[in-house]
Amino acid sequence: MFKIVNILRASILGVGIFGMAQAGIAQDNPSAVIEEIRSSGELKIPVMIGEEPGYIKDPATGEWSGFYVDFLQDIADALGVELETVETTWGNLAADFQSNKIDIAIGVNPNPSRGLVVDYLWEPLFTDAWAVLTPDGAPVATWAELNTPEKTIVVQKGSTMQVVAEALLPKANITVVEDRNLAIMELQAQRADGILLAVFDALQISNLALGDVSVPEPMLLNPATLAVARKPGNAGYINFLTNWVQQQRSLGLAQGRLQKSWEDRGIDLSILPSSFSF
């Protein structure tokens, strides 16, 4: 019995040492995450309902398109793998990274809570601004106009929009909903005075005659960054993505793709302040 116990202890110890060795190898190998993605043959990406034109789902085929998907397809092509889509929400991204459901997220905003488990690239792919979608004929010039107990502002749960609203509009009533479509329903039902959104998303919605878009002063810039899970061996992955982003921005590839995407959908960018550059 004594020998059996010793053998079991040795086996457990051996497994533990092996596991530690494997973790050490991943830590020492900056390309471990890239190798893992290439070995799997797929790049797992988040996609979201109601987030056009970044994510567009064909109801007939279930296929996804949109400028975020196009960007991520470029990255997958560079890695030599296929795209694997995972339906989720902005608020679930941290949990998705922790459970290894996704390998990358695009167009996300730096967030301290997510920053505990997620690594953000410092260079944004493009710059957005925060805007408010209001009922027709009720634009706003400043954030202060919305910061009263008489105003109700809708935001998406767990999003940066919620953080911005709670910081800038502490006196207003904040209604938290799960997704953009529910936010639009609140505005259409006249239960809200505005929806806080990234300006390009707001313009997409207003293009459907669903309200007016304002970019209140002071204008708040909204960097659209890339994020990856914090794990051993992701240094090479981050370096690869940083180089990709810098090429996209320095050659005008990102700006050109975004401009074309919005023009193709008839989105009027004339509302943007002259000082704004994405």
C-alpha positions as CSV (number, residue, x, y, z in Angstrom):
1,M,0.0,0.0,0.0
2,F,2.9,2.3,0.9
3,K,4.5,1.8,-2.5
4,I,1.2,2.4,-4.3
5,V,0.7,5.7,-2.4
6,N,4.3,6.8,-3.3
7,I,3.7,5.9,-6.9
8,L,0.5,8.0,-7.0
9,R,2.2,10.9,-5.3
10,A,5.1,10.7,-7.8
11,S,2.6,10.6,-10.7
12,I,0.7,13.6,-9.4
13,L,3.9,15.5,-8.9
14,G,5.0,14.5,-12.4
15,V,1.8,15.8,-13.9
16,G,2.2,19.1,-11.9
17,I,5.8,19.5,-13.0
18,F,4.8,18.8,-16.6
19,G,2.0,21.3,-16.5
20,M,4.3,23.9,-15.0
21,A,6.9,23.1,-17.7
22,Q,4.2,23.5,-20.4
23,A,3.2,26.9,-19.0
24,G,6.8,27.9,-18.8
25,I,7.3,27.0,-22.5
26,A,4.3,29.1,-23.4
27,Q,5.6,32.0,-21.3
28,D,9.0,31.8,-23.0
29,N,7.6,31.4,-26.5
30,P,6.2,34.8,-27.6
31,S,4.6,33.1,-30.6
32,A,2.7,30.5,-28.6
33,V,-0.7,32.1,-29.1
34,I,-0.1,32.5,-32.9
35,E,0.9,28.9,-33.1
36,E,-2.2,27.8,-31.1
37,I,-4.5,29.8,-33.5
38,R,-2.7,28.4,-36.6
39,S,-2.9,24.9,-35.2
40,S,-6.6,25.2,-34.6
41,G,-7.1,26.4,-38.2
42,E,-9.5,29.2,-37.2
43,L,-9.6,32.7,-35.7
44,K,-12.6,32.9,-33.3
45,I,-14.2,36.3,-33.6
46,P,-17.2,38.0,-31.8
47,V,-20.2,39.1,-34.0
48,M,-23.2,41.0,-32.7
49,I,-26.8,41.3,-33.8
50,G,-28.0,44.9,-34.4
51,E,-24.5,46.4,-34.8
52,E,-24.6,47.3,-38.5
53,P,-22.6,48.3,-40.5
54,G,-19.8,46.8,-38.5
55,Y,-21.5,43.4,-38.2
56,I,-24.2,42.5,-40.7
57,K,-26.0,39.1,-40.5
58,D,-27.8,37.8,-43.6
59,P,-31.1,36.5,-42.3
60,A,-31.4,34.1,-45.2
61,T,-28.0,32.5,-45.0
62,G,-26.8,33.3,-41.5
63,E,-23.6,34.6,-43.1
64,W,-21.8,37.6,-41.5
65,S,-20.4,40.6,-43.3
66,G,-19.6,44.3,-42.4
67,F,-16.5,46.3,-42.0
68,Y,-15.4,44.7,-38.7
69,V,-15.8,41.3,-40.3
70,D,-13.8,42.5,-43.3
71,F,-10.9,43.7,-41.1
72,L,-10.9,40.4,-39.1
73,Q,-10.9,38.5,-42.4
74,D,-7.7,40.3,-43.4
75,I,-6.1,39.2,-40.1
76,A,-7.3,35.6,-40.5
77,D,-5.9,35.6,-44.1
78,A,-2.5,36.9,-42.8
79,L,-2.5,34.0,-40.3
80,G,-3.6,31.5,-42.9
81,V,-6.7,30.4,-41.0
82,E,-10.5,30.6,-41.4
83,L,-12.9,32.8,-39.5
84,E,-15.2,31.3,-36.8
85,T,-18.0,33.6,-35.7
86,V,-19.3,33.6,-32.1
87,E,-22.5,35.6,-31.4
88,T,-22.2,37.7,-28.3
89,T,-22.6,41.2,-26.9
90,W,-20.1,44.0,-26.0
91,G,-20.8,43.4,-22.3
92,N,-19.8,39.7,-22.6
93,L,-16.4,40.1,-24.2
94,A,-14.3,39.7,-21.1
95,A,-16.1,36.5,-20.2
96,D,-15.7,35.3,-23.8
97,F,-12.0,35.9,-23.6
98,Q,-11.6,34.1,-20.3
99,S,-13.5,31.1,-21.5
100,N,-11.4,31.0,-24.7
101,K,-14.5,31.5,-26.9
102,I,-12.8,34.2,-28.9
103,D,-9.3,35.0,-30.0
104,I,-9.7,38.8,-30.8
105,A,-12.2,41.6,-30.5
106,I,-12.1,44.7,-32.7
107,G,-13.6,48.2,-32.3
108,V,-13.6,47.9,-28.5
109,N,-12.9,50.8,-26.1
110,P,-10.3,50.6,-23.3
111,N,-12.1,49.5,-20.1
112,P,-10.4,49.1,-16.7
113,S,-12.6,46.1,-15.7
114,R,-11.9,44.2,-19.0
115,G,-8.3,45.4,-18.7
116,L,-7.8,42.9,-15.8
117,V,-8.1,40.0,-18.2
118,V,-7.7,41.5,-21.6
119,D,-4.7,43.1,-23.4
120,Y,-5.5,46.2,-25.5
121,L,-3.4,47.4,-28.4
122,W,-2.3,51.0,-27.8
123,E,-2.7,52.0,-31.4
124,P,-6.5,52.4,-32.3
125,L,-7.6,51.1,-35.7
126,F,-9.7,54.3,-36.0
127,T,-11.1,57.0,-33.8
128,D,-14.9,57.5,-33.2
129,A,-16.7,60.1,-31.1
130,W,-19.6,59.7,-28.6
131,A,-22.9,61.0,-29.9
132,V,-26.6,61.1,-28.9
133,L,-29.5,59.9,-31.0
134,T,-32.5,62.0,-30.1
135,P,-36.1,62.2,-31.3
136,D,-36.6,64.1,-34.6
137,G,-36.3,67.9,-34.1
138,A,-34.7,67.6,-30.6
139,P,-30.9,67.8,-31.1
140,V,-28.6,68.8,-28.3
141,A,-25.5,71.0,-28.3
142,T,-23.9,70.1,-25.0
143,W,-23.9,67.2,-22.5
144,A,-25.2,69.6,-19.9
145,E,-28.6,69.7,-21.7
146,L,-29.1,66.0,-21.0
147,N,-27.9,66.1,-17.4
148,T,-31.2,66.8,-15.7
149,P,-33.7,64.6,-13.8
150,E,-36.2,65.3,-16.6
151,K,-34.0,63.4,-19.2
152,T,-33.9,59.7,-19.8
153,I,-30.9,58.3,-21.6
154,V,-30.6,54.7,-22.9
155,V,-27.4,52.7,-22.9
156,Q,-26.3,49.1,-23.6
157,K,-25.6,47.0,-20.6
158,G,-21.9,46.5,-19.8
159,S,-20.8,48.9,-22.6
160,T,-18.6,51.9,-22.6
161,M,-21.7,53.9,-23.4
162,Q,-23.0,53.0,-19.9
163,V,-19.7,54.2,-18.3
164,V,-19.8,57.5,-20.2
165,A,-23.5,58.2,-19.4
166,E,-23.0,57.5,-15.7
167,A,-20.0,59.8,-15.6
168,L,-21.3,62.7,-17.6
169,L,-25.0,62.5,-16.8
170,P,-25.3,61.7,-13.1
171,K,-28.5,63.7,-12.7
172,A,-30.3,62.0,-15.7
173,N,-32.3,58.8,-15.6
174,I,-30.2,56.0,-17.2
175,T,-32.1,53.1,-18.7
176,V,-29.9,50.0,-19.3
177,V,-30.9,47.6,-22.1
178,E,-29.2,44.5,-23.5
179,D,-28.7,45.6,-27.1
180,R,-29.1,48.4,-29.6
181,N,-32.4,47.2,-31.0
182,L,-34.0,47.5,-27.5
183,A,-32.5,50.9,-27.1
184,I,-34.1,52.0,-30.4
185,M,-37.5,50.6,-29.2
186,E,-37.3,52.8,-26.0
187,L,-36.7,55.9,-28.2
188,Q,-39.5,55.0,-30.6
189,A,-41.9,54.4,-27.7
190,Q,-41.1,57.9,-26.4
191,R,-39.7,56.5,-23.1
192,A,-36.3,58.1,-23.7
193,D,-34.9,61.4,-24.7
194,G,-31.8,59.9,-26.2
195,I,-29.5,56.9,-26.9
196,L,-25.8,57.3,-26.2
197,L,-23.9,55.7,-29.1
198,A,-20.7,55.9,-31.1
199,V,-21.3,58.5,-33.7
200,F,-21.0,56.2,-36.7
201,D,-23.5,53.8,-35.1
202,A,-25.8,56.8,-34.5
203,L,-25.5,57.9,-38.1
204,Q,-26.4,54.4,-39.3
205,I,-29.6,54.5,-37.2
206,S,-30.6,58.1,-38.1
207,N,-30.2,57.1,-41.8
208,L,-33.3,55.0,-41.3
209,A,-35.2,58.1,-40.3
210,L,-35.2,57.1,-36.6
211,G,-34.0,60.4,-35.1
212,D,-31.4,63.2,-35.1
213,V,-27.7,62.8,-34.3
214,S,-25.8,65.2,-32.1
215,V,-22.2,65.3,-31.2
216,P,-22.4,67.2,-27.9
217,E,-19.7,69.5,-26.6
218,P,-17.2,68.9,-25.2
219,M,-16.6,66.3,-28.0
220,L,-15.4,63.0,-26.5
221,L,-13.2,60.9,-28.7
222,N,-13.7,57.2,-28.7
223,P,-10.7,55.1,-29.8
224,A,-11.7,51.8,-31.5
225,T,-8.9,49.4,-30.5
226,L,-8.2,45.7,-30.8
227,A,-8.1,43.4,-27.8
228,V,-6.8,39.9,-27.1
229,A,-6.9,37.6,-24.1
230,R,-4.1,38.0,-21.6
231,K,-2.3,34.7,-21.6
232,P,1.3,33.4,-21.8
233,G,2.8,33.6,-25.2
234,N,0.7,36.4,-26.7
235,A,3.5,38.9,-27.1
236,G,4.2,37.9,-30.7
237,Y,0.4,38.0,-31.4
238,I,0.2,41.5,-30.1
239,N,3.3,42.5,-32.1
240,F,1.7,41.1,-35.3
241,L,-1.6,42.9,-34.7
242,T,0.1,46.2,-33.8
243,N,2.1,46.1,-37.1
244,W,-1.2,45.3,-38.9
245,V,-3.0,48.3,-37.4
246,Q,-0.1,50.7,-38.1
247,Q,-0.1,49.6,-41.7
248,Q,-3.8,50.0,-42.0
249,R,-3.7,53.5,-40.6
250,S,-0.5,54.8,-42.1
251,L,-1.5,53.8,-45.6
252,G,-5.0,55.0,-45.3
253,L,-6.4,51.5,-45.7
254,A,-8.6,51.6,-42.6
255,Q,-9.9,55.1,-43.3
256,G,-10.7,54.2,-46.9
257,R,-12.5,51.0,-46.0
258,L,-14.6,52.8,-43.4
259,Q,-15.4,55.7,-45.7
260,K,-16.6,53.3,-48.5
261,S,-18.6,51.2,-46.0
262,W,-20.6,54.3,-44.8
263,E,-21.0,55.7,-48.3
264,D,-22.3,52.3,-49.6
265,R,-25.0,52.5,-47.0
266,G,-25.9,56.1,-47.7
267,I,-24.6,57.4,-44.4
268,D,-24.1,61.2,-44.4
269,L,-20.9,62.2,-42.5
270,S,-21.5,65.9,-42.9
271,I,-22.6,66.2,-39.2
272,L,-19.1,65.4,-38.1
273,P,-17.3,68.5,-36.7
274,S,-14.6,69.8,-39.1
275,S,-12.0,69.2,-36.4
276,F,-12.8,65.5,-36.2
277,S,-10.7,62.9,-38.0
278,F,-11.2,59.2,-37.8
